[in-house]
Amino acid sequence: MRKIIYIICCFLFASLTSCDEEKLDVVNYGSISGTVLDGVTYLPVQGALVTTTPASISLLTDAEGKFSIPKLKEGEVAVNLKKKDYLSNSLSVAIYGEEQTQLDFLLFKDENAIGNITIYDPVPGNGALDQLTGFSLKWNVDGKKSSTVLSYSIYIFESGSSVQKLVGEGIADKEVTVSGLKNSTTYYWYVVANYEGNKVAYSPTWAFKTKAE
């Protein structure tokens, strides 16, 4: 009888301990509210498509250019903006638990009829692990007109650092080689598309982690 009671007590203790451990694994959520404005007139831009990377919901700005994304996991998120006759844009934002981040975004008219450019499909994939300390970053581009010749600038920075390193500038190919990275380190990177010296599109901010030494 004592043995049975002992087993039951052990089971209850293990169950309670397991519940405590699960409670410790808390996911915090924050939110973003913003206004999208014309980059020249500063008037509200209605009907701009707002998405995020990592993906959450997609929505359109209202008549006052405003939008609100109510539930985003704490951490880094890219807010992507697209609208016909405007250049697409993307901005990396830090999300903090139980806090609302308020931002104004600017969209510029596509004066040169370049097209609504999207930079996507990163290699390595967003969130990739065990990467080498030297390899090639790659991406794809969509939405530009066939006659438009773009060049690219590529920026990379370590997690927890605000110092961004330019690892490629004026590159015609959709690929750049990086080297000398640190082991066991998370890196963020993004691509800027340029046309005749002007920035015309930004990629989302992507992440990867290098392998242990």
N, CA, C and O of each residue as an XYZ file, in Angstrom:
852
protein
N       0.827     -1.205      0.000
C       0.000      0.000      0.000
C       0.864      1.258      0.000
O       0.612      2.215     -0.732
N       1.922      1.221      0.872
C       2.828      2.374      0.910
C       3.498      2.600     -0.437
O       3.726      3.734     -0.857
N       3.811      1.473     -1.113
C       4.468      1.571     -2.423
C       3.546      2.250     -3.432
O       3.998      3.070     -4.231
N       2.254      1.915     -3.399
C       1.280      2.512     -4.325
C       1.148      4.015     -4.065
O       1.117      4.815     -5.000
N       1.070      4.389     -2.776
C       0.969      5.816     -2.408
C       2.206      6.568     -2.871
O       2.111      7.690     -3.367
N       3.378      5.938     -2.707
C       4.634      6.579     -3.130
C       4.642      6.836     -4.630
O       5.066      7.903     -5.073
N       4.173      5.862     -5.419
C       4.134      5.995     -6.879
C       3.186      7.122     -7.288
O       3.497      7.917     -8.175
N       2.017      7.180     -6.627
C       1.040      8.235     -6.940
C       1.621      9.607     -6.622
O       1.455     10.548     -7.398
N       2.302      9.724     -5.484
C       2.916     11.010     -5.105
C       3.963     11.436     -6.127
O       4.042     12.608     -6.494
N       4.764     10.477     -6.585
C       5.789     10.787     -7.597
C       5.145     11.254     -8.882
O       5.638     12.185     -9.519
N       4.048     10.621     -9.276
C       3.339     10.989    -10.495
C       2.783     12.410    -10.396
O       2.912     13.207    -11.326
N       2.162     12.714     -9.252
C       1.600     14.057     -9.059
C       2.699     15.108     -9.057
O       2.526     16.184     -9.629
N       3.831     14.809     -8.422
C       4.947     15.759     -8.390
C       5.481     16.028     -9.787
O       5.761     17.171    -10.149
N       5.622     14.945    -10.580
C       6.113     15.092    -11.955
C       5.149     15.913    -12.784
O       5.571     16.722    -13.610
N       3.832     15.708    -12.566
C       2.829     16.453    -13.332
C       2.879     17.924    -12.995
O       2.827     18.770    -13.888
N       2.980     18.242    -11.698
C       3.035     19.642    -11.276
C       4.301     20.318    -11.780
O       4.275     21.474    -12.201
N       5.411     19.584    -11.732
C       6.679     20.141    -12.227
C       6.601     20.420    -13.707
O       7.091     21.446    -14.180
N       5.974     19.492    -14.455
C       5.817     19.671    -15.901
C       4.982     20.893    -16.206
O       5.294     21.643    -17.132
N       3.905     21.110    -15.429
C       3.048     22.285    -15.639
C       3.810     23.566    -15.392
O       3.658     24.543    -16.125
N       4.660     23.558    -14.317
C       5.445     24.756    -14.024
C       6.389     25.078    -15.154
O       6.577     26.243    -15.504
N       7.002     24.022    -15.743
C       7.932     24.245    -16.837
C       7.220     24.826    -18.054
O       7.752     25.700    -18.738
N       6.010     24.333    -18.318
C       5.258     24.826    -19.460
C       4.872     26.287    -19.272
O       4.853     27.055    -20.233
N       4.562     26.674    -18.023
C       4.191     28.053    -17.751
C       5.357     29.006    -17.980
O       5.165     30.176    -18.310
N       6.590     28.477    -17.796
C       7.758     29.331    -17.983
C       7.994     29.663    -19.450
O       8.620     30.676    -19.763
N       7.497     28.818    -20.354
C       7.695     29.027    -21.786
C       6.603     29.970    -22.314
O       5.651     29.538    -22.964
N       6.763     31.255    -22.020
C       5.745     32.253    -22.349
C       6.134     32.989    -23.628
O       7.276     33.420    -23.784
N       5.181     33.126    -24.536
C       5.389     33.893    -25.759
C       4.752     35.266    -25.590
O       3.551     35.372    -25.342
N       5.543     36.298    -25.722
C       5.037     37.662    -25.578
C       4.661     38.241    -26.939
O       5.315     37.970    -27.946
N       3.613     39.029    -26.951
C       3.133     39.638    -28.179
C       3.060     41.158    -28.029
O       2.733     41.684    -26.965
N       3.371     41.837    -29.116
C       3.197     43.281    -29.183
C       2.373     43.624    -30.410
O       1.786     42.740    -31.033
N       2.326     44.888    -30.757
C       1.529     45.312    -31.910
C       2.198     46.494    -32.610
O       3.070     47.162    -32.053
N       1.764     46.728    -33.842
C       2.256     47.864    -34.629
C       1.064     48.664    -35.134
O       0.096     48.097    -35.641
N       1.137     49.959    -34.996
C       0.193     50.864    -35.640
C       1.002     51.854    -36.456
O       2.075     52.285    -36.033
N       0.496     52.212    -37.615
C       1.270     53.120    -38.457
C       0.420     53.890    -39.436
O      -0.770     53.630    -39.611
N       1.072     54.851    -40.072
C       0.449     55.647    -41.114
C       1.366     55.660    -42.317
O       2.563     55.917    -42.189
N       0.812     55.383    -43.485
C       1.589     55.395    -44.722
C       1.326     56.715    -45.444
O       0.181     57.079    -45.712
N       2.420     57.423    -45.752
C       2.318     58.743    -46.357
C       3.046     58.783    -47.688
O       4.003     58.040    -47.904
N       2.590     59.648    -48.576
C       3.299     59.910    -49.820
C       4.633     60.569    -49.476
O       4.678     61.510    -48.683
N       5.718     60.075    -50.073
C       7.046     60.556    -49.723
C       7.329     61.985    -50.135
O       8.305     62.568    -49.664
N       6.511     62.572    -50.999
C       6.722     63.954    -51.449
C       5.692     64.898    -50.835
O       6.051     65.946    -50.298
N       4.420     64.531    -50.912
C       3.360     65.422    -50.434
C       3.025     65.216    -48.958
O       2.412     66.080    -48.331
N       3.426     64.078    -48.407
C       3.108     63.692    -47.028
C       1.605     63.543    -46.800
O       1.131     63.641    -45.668
N       0.868     63.310    -47.870
C      -0.548     63.022    -47.753
C      -0.747     61.528    -47.515
O       0.082     60.724    -47.941
N      -1.832     61.144    -46.840
C      -2.074     59.718    -46.578
C      -2.202     58.919    -47.872
O      -2.749     59.406    -48.861
N      -1.692     57.689    -47.855
C      -1.803     56.781    -48.993
C      -2.819     55.699    -48.636
O      -2.564     54.857    -47.775
N      -3.961     55.728    -49.296
C      -5.004     54.745    -49.047
C      -4.799     53.511    -49.918
O      -4.332     53.617    -51.052
N      -5.146     52.341    -49.389
C      -5.111     51.116    -50.178
C      -3.735     50.519    -50.373
O      -3.551     49.688    -51.263
N      -2.754     50.919    -49.559
C      -1.430     50.293    -49.630
C      -1.493     48.931    -48.940
O      -2.067     48.805    -47.858
N      -0.905     47.918    -49.563
C      -0.894     46.573    -48.997
C       0.220     46.473    -47.960
O       1.380     46.769    -48.247
N      -0.145     46.053    -46.757
C       0.806     45.923    -45.655
C       0.922     44.447    -45.288
O      -0.077     43.808    -44.960
N       2.139     43.905    -45.341
C       2.403     42.529    -44.913
C       3.613     42.531    -43.998
O       4.291     43.549    -43.858
N       3.885     41.396    -43.377
C       5.043     41.295    -42.500
C       5.867     40.062    -42.831
O       5.368     39.095    -43.406
N       7.133     40.117    -42.456
C       8.033     38.971    -42.524
C       8.707     38.838    -41.154
O       9.430     39.756    -40.768
N       8.511     37.741    -40.390
C       7.714     36.563    -40.700
C       6.245     36.907    -40.944
O       5.732     37.904    -40.436
N       5.581     36.059    -41.735
C       4.219     36.362    -42.172
C       3.236     36.333    -41.004
O       3.298     35.460    -40.139
N       2.326     37.312    -41.002
C       1.224     37.312    -40.046
C      -0.052     37.558    -40.839
O      -0.498     36.674    -41.571
N      -0.644     38.733    -40.709
C      -1.810     39.065    -41.521
C      -1.412     40.078    -42.582
O      -0.365     40.717    -42.481
N      -2.255     40.221    -43.602
C      -2.057     41.265    -44.607
C      -3.307     42.126    -44.607
O      -4.414     41.627    -44.405
N      -3.127     43.426    -44.833
C      -4.255     44.346    -44.794
C      -3.952     45.562    -45.650
O      -2.826     45.738    -46.115
N      -4.969     46.407    -45.858
C      -4.839     47.625    -46.644
C      -4.996     48.839    -45.739
O      -5.761     48.810    -44.775
N      -4.274     49.898    -46.054
C      -4.410     51.133    -45.286
C      -5.770     51.771    -45.561
O      -6.325     51.620    -46.649
N      -6.304     52.488    -44.565
C      -7.621     53.108    -44.712
C      -7.504     54.476    -45.385
O      -6.442     54.834    -45.894
N      -8.591     55.232    -45.385
C      -8.625     56.526    -46.077
C      -7.639     57.526    -45.491
O      -7.259     58.483    -46.166
N      -7.222     57.322    -44.257
C      -6.245     58.207    -43.612
C      -4.837     57.628    -43.668
O      -3.918     58.137    -43.027
N      -4.677     56.543    -44.453
C      -3.365     55.917    -44.590
C      -2.951     55.087    -43.388
O      -1.790     54.692    -43.274
N      -3.894     54.818    -42.487
C      -3.552     54.137    -41.240
C      -3.779     52.627    -41.328
O      -4.587     52.142    -42.120
N      -3.041     51.907    -40.492
C      -3.209     50.462    -40.364
C      -2.816     50.047    -38.957
O      -2.142     50.795    -38.250
N      -3.234     48.862    -38.554
C      -2.881     48.337    -37.236
C      -2.767     46.825    -37.310
O      -3.665     46.148    -37.810
N      -1.655     46.301    -36.809
C      -1.445     44.855    -36.727
C      -1.432     44.500    -35.245
O      -0.475     44.835    -34.546
N      -2.468     43.828    -34.749
C      -2.668     43.718    -33.304
C      -1.804     42.696    -32.572
O      -1.547     42.875    -31.381
N      -1.351     41.646    -33.224
C      -0.682     40.578    -32.489
C       0.535     40.070    -33.245
O       0.413     39.333    -34.223
N       1.714     40.476    -32.777
C       2.968     40.044    -33.384
C       3.902     39.527    -32.292
O       3.991     40.112    -31.213
N       4.598     38.425    -32.581
C       5.534     37.889    -31.597
C       6.657     38.882    -31.329
O       7.121     39.583    -32.229
N       7.077     38.923    -30.080
C       8.169     39.802    -29.681
C       9.435     39.452    -30.464
O       9.754     38.276    -30.642
N      10.146     40.464    -30.924
C      11.361     40.247    -31.700
C      11.411     41.169    -32.901
O      10.748     42.205    -32.930
N      12.201     40.786    -33.889
C      12.389     41.597    -35.098
C      11.386     41.188    -36.171
O      11.193     39.997    -36.417
N      10.746     42.166    -36.809
C       9.808     41.886    -37.882
C       9.984     42.939    -38.972
O      10.242     44.107    -38.681
N       9.844     42.520    -40.218
C       9.921     43.456    -41.344
C       8.498     43.797    -41.779
O       7.685     42.900    -42.005
N       8.195     45.089    -41.897
C       6.904     45.548    -42.398
C       7.083     45.908    -43.869
O       7.898     46.768    -44.203
N       6.324     45.252    -44.751
C       6.467     45.422    -46.195
C       5.268     46.192    -46.754
O       4.121     45.916    -46.403
N       5.551     47.159    -47.627
C       4.509     48.014    -48.190
C       4.535     47.958    -49.714
O       5.595     48.051    -50.334
N       3.346     47.805    -50.310
C       3.236     47.790    -51.772
C       1.967     48.513    -52.192
O       0.928     48.400    -51.542
N       2.067     49.262    -53.296
C       0.889     49.884    -53.898
C       1.209     50.202    -55.350
O       2.330     50.586    -55.682
N       0.215     50.039    -56.206
C       0.403     50.317    -57.622
C       0.836     51.764    -57.823
O       0.333     52.671    -57.160
N       1.772     51.969    -58.744
C       2.325     53.278    -59.096
C       3.263     53.838    -58.032
O       3.705     54.982    -58.130
N       3.568     53.022    -57.003
C       4.537     53.418    -55.983
C       5.657     52.385    -55.920
O       5.469     51.228    -56.295
N       6.819     52.813    -55.445
C       7.916     51.891    -55.204
C       7.646     51.140    -53.905
O       7.231     51.741    -52.914
N       7.877     49.838    -53.904
C       7.680     49.055    -52.682
C       8.738     49.441    -51.654
O       9.805     49.948    -52.000
N       8.426     49.195    -50.405
C       9.357     49.540    -49.329
C       9.221     48.516    -48.210
O       8.182     47.869    -48.076
N      10.264     48.372    -47.414
C      10.253     47.452    -46.289
C      11.081     48.059    -45.163
O      12.148     48.627    -45.395
N      10.576     47.930    -43.946
C      11.267     48.500    -42.794
C      11.308     47.481    -41.671
O      10.287     46.883    -41.332
N      12.491     47.281    -41.091
C      12.651     46.349    -39.994
C      12.290     47.041    -38.675
O      12.759     48.143    -38.390
N      11.449     46.372    -37.876
C      10.915     46.974    -36.654
C      11.109     46.009    -35.486
O      10.930     44.801    -35.644
N      11.470     46.531    -34.324
C      11.585     45.725    -33.113
C      10.241     45.707    -32.393
O       9.664     46.756    -32.107
N       9.746     44.493    -32.102
C       8.474     44.324    -31.405
C       8.754     43.948    -29.954
O       9.535     43.036    -29.682
N       8.113     44.654    -29.025
C       8.278     44.374    -27.605
C       6.952     43.911    -27.012
O       5.891     44.439    -27.345
N       7.027     42.917    -26.128
C       5.833     42.338    -25.544
C       4.978     43.348    -24.808
O       5.486     44.170    -24.045
N       3.680     43.284    -25.040
C       2.694     44.143    -24.384
C       2.853     45.613    -24.721
O       2.319     46.468    -24.015
N       3.584     45.927    -25.798
C       3.767     47.321    -26.199
C       3.305     47.525    -27.634
O       3.371     46.611    -28.456
N       2.835     48.737    -27.923
C       2.442     49.085    -29.280
C       3.496     50.010    -29.882
O       3.842     51.040    -29.303
N       3.998     49.626    -31.046
C       4.985     50.438    -31.757
C       4.262     51.290    -32.796
O       3.529     50.769    -33.636
N       4.475     52.601    -32.731
C       3.818     53.538    -33.642
C       4.847     54.102    -34.615
O       5.875     54.634    -34.195
N       4.572     53.986    -35.925
C       5.527     54.421    -36.935
C       4.823     55.093    -38.100
O       3.658     54.812    -38.381
N       5.540     55.985    -38.775
C       5.094     56.550    -40.046
C       5.978     55.980    -41.153
O       7.196     55.889    -41.001
N       5.357     55.600    -42.260
C       6.073     55.017    -43.387
C       5.888     55.912    -44.614
O       4.823     56.496    -44.813
N       6.926     56.010    -45.424
C       6.867     56.805    -46.646
C       6.910     55.904    -47.874
O       7.706     54.968    -47.942
N       6.045     56.198    -48.841
C       6.082     55.537    -50.140
C       6.311     56.594    -51.210
O       5.706     57.666    -51.182
N       7.194     56.278    -52.155
C       7.524     57.227    -53.217
C       6.946     56.761    -54.546
O       6.934     55.569    -54.851
N       6.470     57.715    -55.323
C       5.892     57.414    -56.632
C       6.948     56.789    -57.549
O       8.131     57.122    -57.480
N       6.497     55.893    -58.392
C       7.368     55.230    -59.366
C       7.514     56.142    -60.585
O       6.931     55.879    -61.637
N       8.288     57.204    -60.438
C       8.412     58.218    -61.479
C       9.032     57.680    -62.761
O       8.719     58.160    -63.851
N       9.906     56.689    -62.638
C      10.616     56.158    -63.805
C       9.960     54.903    -64.378
O      10.554     54.205    -65.199
N       8.723     54.621    -63.938
C       7.985     53.446    -64.423
C       8.828     52.174    -64.308
O       8.900     51.372    -65.239
N       9.455     52.013    -63.158
C      10.310     50.857    -62.927
C       9.480     49.605    -62.676
O       9.885     48.505    -63.052
N       8.340     49.765    -62.054
C       7.507     48.622    -61.682
C       7.520     48.430    -60.179
O       8.357     48.999    -59.479
N       6.597     47.633    -59.688
C       6.499     47.364    -58.258
C       7.442     46.220    -57.902
O       7.063     45.051    -57.977
N       8.644     46.552    -57.523
C       9.719     45.574    -57.368
C       9.618     44.861    -56.020
O       9.419     45.493    -54.983
N       9.758     43.542    -56.051
C       9.787     42.727    -54.843
C      11.070     41.904    -54.822
O      11.395     41.218    -55.790
N      11.786     41.979    -53.718
C      13.004     41.191    -53.530
C      12.653     40.059    -52.569
O      12.209     40.313    -51.449
N      12.848     38.816    -52.999
C      12.339     37.681    -52.233
C      13.222     36.446    -52.429
O      14.260     36.506    -53.090
N      12.788     35.325    -51.839
C      13.425     34.014    -52.018
C      14.911     34.031    -51.648
O      15.760     33.764    -52.498
N      15.236     34.343    -50.380
C      16.654     34.412    -49.986
C      17.289     33.037    -49.881
O      16.628     32.052    -49.551
N      18.580     32.989    -50.166
C      19.397     31.804    -49.942
C      20.626     32.263    -49.159
O      21.401     33.081    -49.655
N      20.817     31.737    -47.919
C      20.010     30.707    -47.260
C      18.626     31.228    -46.880
O      18.411     32.435    -46.776
N      17.699     30.303    -46.674
C      16.342     30.682    -46.296
C      16.308     31.411    -44.971
O      17.188     31.230    -44.130
N      15.299     32.230    -44.787
C      15.173     32.991    -43.548
C      15.101     32.048    -42.348
O      14.271     31.139    -42.313
N      15.985     32.274    -41.359
C      16.033     31.428    -40.174
C      16.913     30.207    -40.313
O      16.909     29.347    -39.432
N      17.678     30.103    -41.407
C      18.531     28.936    -41.633
C      19.592     28.802    -40.538
O      20.084     29.798    -40.009
N      19.937     27.545    -40.206
C      20.919     27.247    -39.169
C      22.146     26.562    -39.766
O      22.132     26.110    -40.911
N      23.213     26.496    -38.956
C      24.432     25.742    -39.297
C      25.050     26.191    -40.617
O      25.494     25.361    -41.411
N      25.079     27.492    -40.849
C      25.708     28.007    -42.059
C      27.216     28.150    -41.865
O      27.697     28.317    -40.745
N      27.948     28.082    -42.965
C      29.394     28.259    -42.927
C      29.745     29.717    -42.624
O      28.888     30.598    -42.691
N      30.998     29.956    -42.295
C      31.433     31.326    -42.009
C      31.809     32.080    -43.283
O      32.215     33.241    -43.232
N      31.669     31.411    -44.419
C      31.877     32.046    -45.710
C      31.064     31.332    -46.777
O      31.222     30.124    -46.958
N      30.201     32.043    -47.484
C      29.357     31.437    -48.518
C      28.698     32.560    -49.312
O      28.994     33.734    -49.090
N      27.801     32.206    -50.242
C      27.142     33.195    -51.092
C      25.713     33.448    -50.637
O      24.955     32.513    -50.378
N      25.358     34.715    -50.545
C      23.977     35.122    -50.316
C      23.315     35.338    -51.673
O      23.904     35.954    -52.561
N      22.089     34.834    -51.836
C      21.404     34.954    -53.116
C      19.963     35.411    -52.889
O      19.430     35.276    -51.787
N      19.338     35.952    -53.933
C      17.956     36.402    -53.846
C      17.360     36.481    -55.244
O      18.078     36.388    -56.240
N      16.054     36.653    -55.314
C      15.357     36.832    -56.581
C      14.612     38.163    -56.582
O      14.348     38.743    -55.529
N      14.283     38.628    -57.766
C      13.596     39.919    -57.919
C      12.430     39.737    -58.871
O      12.547     39.053    -59.887
N      11.308     40.349    -58.538
C      10.121     40.268    -59.377
C       9.483     41.652    -59.461
O       9.662     42.486    -58.574
N       8.735     41.884    -60.539
C       7.964     43.116    -60.664
C       8.602     44.200    -61.503
O       7.922     45.159    -61.867
N       9.890     44.089    -61.828
C      10.532     45.118    -62.623
C      10.287     44.884    -64.107
O      10.086     43.751    -64.544
N      10.304     45.959    -64.870
C      10.143     45.829    -66.306
C      11.424     45.280    -66.929
O      12.524     45.535    -66.437
N      11.272     44.539    -67.992
C      12.413     43.834    -68.584
C      13.530     44.780    -69.016
O      14.701     44.398    -69.025
N      13.173     46.011    -69.373
C      14.183     46.966    -69.843
C      14.905     47.673    -68.701
O      15.861     48.413    -68.936
N      14.454     47.451    -67.467
C      15.049     48.127    -66.308
C      16.260     47.348    -65.804
O      16.164     46.158    -65.503
N      17.388     48.026    -65.716
C      18.618     47.405    -65.215
C      18.858     47.901    -63.789
O      19.053     49.095    -63.558
N      18.842     46.982    -62.857
C      19.029     47.330    -61.458
C      20.422     46.917    -60.977
O      21.045     46.010    -61.528
N      20.886     47.597    -59.951
C      22.073     47.158    -59.232
C      21.676     46.995    -57.770
O      20.642     47.505    -57.338
N      22.503     46.282    -57.012
C      22.107     45.930    -55.654
C      23.209     46.243    -54.651
O      24.401     46.094    -54.922
N      22.754     46.685    -53.477
C      23.634     46.866    -52.326
C      23.159     45.915    -51.238
O      21.957     45.777    -51.010
N      24.101     45.258    -50.567
C      23.749     44.235    -49.588
C      24.380     44.600    -48.251
O      25.570     44.903    -48.164
N      23.550     44.563    -47.212
C      23.995     44.919    -45.866
C      23.822     43.717    -44.938
O      22.874     42.944    -45.078
N      24.751     43.569    -43.987
C      24.691     42.473    -43.028
C      25.101     43.009    -41.659
O      25.960     43.884    -41.557
N      24.477     42.475    -40.610
C      24.853     42.888    -39.260
C      24.569     41.757    -38.282
O      23.707     40.910    -38.517
N      25.319     41.763    -37.171
C      25.173     40.729    -36.153
C      23.958     41.003    -35.267
O      23.540     42.150    -35.104
N      23.406     39.948    -34.707
C      22.328     40.098    -33.741
C      22.816     40.913    -32.553
O      23.903     40.665    -32.033
N      22.029     41.873    -32.126
C      22.386     42.713    -30.994
C      23.278     43.882    -31.336
O      23.664     44.647    -30.452
N      23.611     44.033    -32.604
C      24.467     45.138    -33.035
C      23.725     46.052    -33.998
O      22.940     45.590    -34.826
N      23.978     47.347    -33.884
C      23.363     48.312    -34.799
C      24.318     48.700    -35.931
O      23.980     49.523    -36.782
N      25.505     48.103    -35.934
C      26.503     48.405    -36.964
C      26.258     47.523    -38.180
O      26.376     46.300    -38.101
N      25.921     48.139    -39.294
C      25.637     47.397    -40.516
C      26.841     47.465    -41.453
O      27.400     48.536    -41.692
N      27.226     46.316    -41.972
C      28.372     46.230    -42.869
C      27.892     46.100    -44.305
O      27.059     45.247    -44.613
N      28.413     46.938    -45.176
C      28.095     46.866    -46.598
C      28.998     45.812    -47.230
O      30.208     46.013    -47.333
N      28.413     44.683    -47.658
C      29.211     43.583    -48.205
C      29.153     43.539    -49.728
O      29.817     42.706    -50.346
N      28.376     44.414    -50.335
C      28.313     44.483    -51.790
C      27.628     45.757    -52.219
O      26.622     46.150    -51.628
N      28.160     46.413    -53.247
C      27.574     47.667    -53.727
C      27.686     47.734    -55.248
O      28.726     47.407    -55.820
N      26.599     48.164    -55.896
C      26.604     48.267    -57.349
C      26.702     46.933    -58.045
O      27.232     46.846    -59.153
N      26.195     45.883    -57.408
C      26.284     44.528    -57.955
C      25.155     44.285    -58.945
O      23.994     44.577    -58.661
N      25.502     43.756    -60.096
C      24.492     43.482    -61.125
C      23.855     42.108    -60.932
O      22.663     41.927    -61.181
N      24.664     41.137    -60.483
C      24.139     39.794    -60.250
C      23.386     39.742    -58.927
O      23.643     40.537    -58.023
N      22.464     38.810    -58.823
C      21.682     38.659    -57.586
C      22.382     37.657    -56.657
O      21.815     36.639    -56.259
N      23.619     37.986    -56.335
C      24.435     37.106    -55.507
C      25.648     37.872    -55.001
O      26.217     38.686    -55.727
N      26.046     37.613    -53.754
C      27.249     38.222    -53.205
C      27.878     37.232    -52.220
O      27.168     36.504    -51.526
N      29.206     37.210    -52.165
C      29.919     36.300    -51.270
C      30.299     37.019    -49.986
O      30.811     38.138    -50.019
N      30.044     36.369    -48.851
C      30.459     36.908    -47.556
C      31.465     35.943    -46.946
O      31.406     34.741    -47.201
N      32.380     36.457    -46.150
C      33.396     35.619    -45.527
C      33.806     36.236    -44.191
O      33.468     37.381    -43.887
N      34.540     35.452    -43.402
C      35.035     35.950    -42.123
C      33.958     36.124    -41.067
O      34.128     36.910    -40.135
N      32.847     35.401    -41.200
C      31.785     35.497    -40.195
C      32.189     34.738    -38.929
O      33.078     33.888    -38.966
N      31.545     35.045    -37.833
C      31.825     34.379    -36.562
C      31.004     33.097    -36.445
O      29.892     33.009    -36.966
N      31.562     32.113    -35.758
C      30.814     30.883    -35.492
C      29.736     31.119    -34.433
O      29.849     32.020    -33.602
N      28.699     30.297    -34.479
C      27.614     30.321    -33.485
C      27.032     31.720    -33.306
O      26.757     32.153    -32.187
N      26.851     32.413    -34.416
C      26.364     33.795    -34.368
C      25.186     33.968    -35.315
O      25.197     33.453    -36.433
N      24.177     34.691    -34.864
C      23.030     35.012    -35.710
C      23.312     36.308    -36.463
O      23.711     37.314    -35.876
N      23.095     36.259    -37.780
C      23.295     37.430    -38.631
C      21.977     37.805    -39.314
O      21.146     36.948    -39.614
N      21.814     39.103    -39.551
C      20.693     39.627    -40.319
C      21.233     40.282    -41.586
O      22.318     40.863    -41.578
N      20.474     40.185    -42.668
C      20.921     40.821    -43.907
C      19.724     41.254    -44.749
O      18.629     40.705    -44.636
N      19.963     42.248    -45.591
C      18.913     42.705    -46.500
C      19.533     43.299    -47.749
O      20.723     43.612    -47.782
N      18.711     43.450    -48.773
C      19.172     43.909    -50.086
C      18.429     45.189    -50.461
O      17.225     45.309    -50.233
N      19.154     46.135    -51.034
C      18.560     47.365    -51.552
C      18.752     47.393    -53.063
O      19.876     47.259    -53.547
N      17.669     47.564    -53.808
C      17.752     47.673    -55.266
C      17.902     49.139    -55.654
O      17.223     50.010    -55.110
N      18.802     49.400    -56.602
C      19.062     50.772    -57.048
C      18.839     50.893    -58.559
O      19.117     49.972    -59.328
N      18.330     52.055    -58.951
C      18.145     52.347    -60.375
C      18.658     53.751    -60.655
O      18.133     54.736    -60.136
N      19.697     53.825    -61.487
C      20.315     55.101    -61.843
C      20.668     55.922    -60.604
O      20.425     57.127    -60.544
N      21.249     55.238    -59.617
C      21.720     55.919    -58.415
C      20.675     56.150    -57.342
O      20.993     56.680    -56.277
N      19.425     55.761    -57.601
C      18.356     55.961    -56.623
C      17.890     54.621    -56.055
O      17.786     53.634    -56.783
N      17.612     54.592    -54.760
C      17.084     53.390    -54.123
C      15.617     53.234    -54.515
O      14.820     54.158    -54.356
N      15.274     52.062    -55.027
C      13.901     51.866    -55.519
C      13.161     50.727    -54.815
O      11.945     50.615    -54.968
N      13.853     49.881    -54.050
C      13.175     48.800    -53.339
C      14.093     48.232    -52.265
O      15.316     48.217    -52.405
N      13.465     47.765    -51.190
C      14.172     47.117    -50.090
C      13.615     45.708    -49.910
O      12.413     45.479    -50.046
N      14.495     44.785    -49.606
C      14.025     43.445    -49.258
C      13.614     43.441    -47.787
O      13.946     44.364    -47.043
N      12.886     42.393    -47.367
C      12.733     42.191    -45.918
C      14.106     41.936    -45.302
O      15.079     41.696    -46.018
N      14.181     41.987    -43.988
C      15.413     41.634    -43.284
C      15.362     40.147    -42.959
O      14.450     39.678    -42.279
N      16.356     39.413    -43.456
C      16.403     37.965    -43.264
C      17.477     37.597    -42.247
O      18.369     38.397    -41.965
N      17.395     36.391    -41.696
C      18.331     35.957    -40.657
C      18.877     34.569    -40.961
O      18.218     33.758    -41.612
N      20.088     34.306    -40.482
C      20.666     32.960    -40.487
C      21.643     32.861    -39.316
O      22.082     33.875    -38.773
N      21.975     31.637    -38.937
C      22.926     31.423    -37.855
C      24.047     30.520    -38.328
O      23.801     29.511    -38.988
N      25.275     30.878    -37.995
C      26.430     30.090    -38.406
C      26.606     28.885    -37.483
O      26.124     28.885    -36.351
N      27.294     27.869    -37.974
C      27.492     26.631    -37.226
C      28.490     26.841    -36.097
O      29.265     27.797    -36.110
N      28.464     25.946    -35.126
C      29.405     26.009    -34.010
C      30.810     25.713    -34.496
O      31.002     25.017    -35.493
N      31.778     26.241    -33.792
C      33.174     26.080    -34.207
C      33.608     24.635    -34.075
O      34.755     24.304    -34.380
